């Protein structure tokens, strides 16, 4: 947002649309002690312009919360990116949820827990934003997609089951000394 607005001269709304469409948030933990909450006092000294932008994002976010849940001031307080209790802090997970077009956990059970606990109220505000993604990609699938030539060579030597059956790659050991194959 800072670069788009301050350096590129884009309007707030256009910059927000670009950022929101670009960012997706994968949450890796539901343990409250593992979620980052940055002291506002630190951000005021180190990144004052970024803090202003966080305040603006929070302002527009809370306007949306108030419109969706009129009169529910407790919900507005709970969903604020800026935590006001004790030392004022920025809840980075909340900032990530608000700023992203999609939010997921790292496995189906984890994604489900996000909807019923940590981000329950955010899910109630934007249910379409939340989805499940099982974290990671198999190395075999990655290989098929990023290096089709090598994938074809492997298939030529051991058959076409290896992308779904990891143990099939063991068969490549029989070609470890095949100079012709290694040269390809």
C-alpha positions in Angstrom: 0.0 0.0 0.0 2.8 2.4 0.9 4.6 2.0 -2.4 1.4 2.2 -4.4 0.0 5.2 -2.7 3.1 7.2 -1.7 5.5 6.4 -4.5 3.3 5.4 -7.4 0.5 7.9 -6.7 -2.3 5.4 -6.9 -5.6 6.2 -5.2 -6.2 4.4 -1.9 -9.1 2.4 -3.3 -7.1 1.2 -6.4 -4.1 0.3 -4.3 -6.2 -1.6 -1.9 -7.9 -3.5 -4.7 -4.5 -4.5 -6.1 -3.2 -5.6 -2.7 -6.3 -7.4 -1.6 -6.5 -9.3 -4.9 -2.8 -10.2 -4.6 -2.5 -11.4 -1.0 -3.7 -14.8 0.4 -3.0 -15.8 4.0 -2.0 -19.2 5.1 -2.2 -19.4 8.9 0.1 -22.0 10.5 -1.0 -21.9 14.1 -4.0 -21.3 16.3 -1.9 -21.0 19.4 -2.5 -17.4 20.7 1.0 -17.2 22.1 2.5 -17.9 18.6 0.5 -15.2 16.8 2.4 -11.9 16.4 1.1 -8.8 18.0 3.4 -5.8 17.4 3.6 -2.9 19.9 2.3 0.3 18.4 5.0 2.2 20.3 7.6 0.2 18.3 5.9 0.8 14.9 5.6 4.5 15.7 9.4 4.7 16.0 10.4 2.3 13.2 7.7 2.4 10.6 5.4 5.4 11.3 4.0 5.6 7.8 3.2 1.9 7.8 1.4 2.3 11.1 -0.7 5.1 9.5 -1.6 2.7 6.7 -2.5 0.0 9.2 -4.8 2.5 11.0 -6.5 3.3 7.7 -7.0 -0.4 6.9 -8.4 -0.9 10.3 -10.8 2.1 9.9 -12.2 0.8 6.7 -12.4 -2.8 8.1 -14.3 -1.6 11.2 -16.7 0.4 9.0 -17.5 -2.8 7.3 -17.9 -4.7 10.6 -20.3 -2.0 11.9 -22.4 -2.1 8.7 -22.6 -5.9 8.9 -23.3 -6.1 12.7 -25.0 -2.8 13.7 -24.8 -2.0 17.4 -22.4 -4.8 18.2 -19.6 -2.7 19.7 -18.1 -5.7 21.4 -17.7 -7.5 18.1 -16.1 -4.3 16.6 -13.6 -4.3 19.5 -12.8 -8.0 19.2 -12.3 -7.7 15.4 -10.1 -4.6 15.4 -6.6 -5.0 14.0 -5.6 -2.6 16.7 -5.7 -4.2 20.2 -6.5 -1.5 22.8 -6.3 -3.5 26.0 -3.1 -3.0 27.9 -0.2 -1.9 25.6 -1.7 -1.0 22.3 -0.7 -3.6 19.7 -1.3 -4.5 16.1 -2.6 -8.0 15.6 -0.7 -9.2 12.6 -3.0 -12.2 12.0 -6.0 -10.0 11.8 -4.2 -7.6 9.5 -3.4 -10.6 7.3 -7.0 -11.8 7.2 -8.4 -8.4 6.5 -5.8 -7.7 3.7 -6.1 -11.0 1.9 -8.6 -12.2 -0.6 -8.3 -15.8 0.7 -7.4 -17.4 4.1 -6.7 -21.0 4.8 -5.1 -23.4 7.3 -2.5 -26.0 6.4 -4.8 -29.0 6.6 -8.5 -29.6 6.5 -8.8 -30.0 10.3 -6.7 -26.8 10.9 -8.8 -24.8 8.4 -11.9 -26.0 10.2 -10.5 -24.8 13.5 -9.9 -21.4 12.1 -13.6 -21.1 11.2 -14.8 -22.1 14.6 -12.2 -20.5 16.9 -9.4 -18.1 16.0 -11.2 -16.4 13.0 -14.8 -17.3 13.7 -16.0 -13.7 13.6 -14.0 -12.9 10.4 -15.6 -16.0 8.9 -19.0 -14.7 9.8 -18.2 -11.4 8.1 -16.6 -13.0 4.9 -17.4 -16.7 4.7 -16.3 -16.8 1.0 -12.8 -15.7 1.9 -12.0 -18.9 3.9 -11.1 -22.1 2.2 -9.0 -25.2 2.8 -5.7 -25.9 1.2 -3.6 -28.9 2.3 -0.2 -27.4 2.6 2.5 -28.4 0.2 3.0 -30.0 -3.1 4.5 -33.5 -3.6 8.0 -33.3 -5.1 6.8 -35.6 -7.9 4.0 -33.3 -8.9 6.4 -30.4 -8.7 8.9 -32.2 -10.9 6.1 -33.0 -13.5 5.1 -29.3 -13.7 8.5 -27.6 -13.5 10.6 -30.0 -15.6 8.6 -31.8 -18.2 11.7 -33.0 -20.0 13.1 -34.8 -17.0 9.6 -36.1 -16.2 9.4 -37.6 -19.7 12.8 -39.2 -19.3 11.9 -40.8 -16.0 8.7 -42.1 -17.5 10.6 -43.5 -20.4 12.8 -45.5 -18.0 10.4 -46.6 -15.2 6.9 -46.1 -16.5 4.1 -43.7 -15.8 3.1 -44.6 -12.2 5.9 -42.7 -10.4 4.0 -39.3 -10.1 1.5 -41.0 -7.8 3.5 -43.8 -6.4 6.7 -42.5 -4.7 8.2 -46.0 -4.3 8.5 -46.3 -8.1 11.4 -43.8 -8.0 13.5 -46.4 -6.3 13.7 -48.1 -9.8 15.9 -45.2 -10.9 18.8 -46.8 -8.9 19.3 -49.3 -11.7 20.3 -46.5 -14.0 22.9 -44.8 -11.7 25.8 -45.9 -13.8 24.1 -45.4 -17.2 26.4 -42.8 -18.7 24.1 -42.3 -21.8 21.1 -41.6 -19.6 23.0 -39.3 -17.3 24.3 -37.3 -20.3 20.7 -36.6 -21.5 
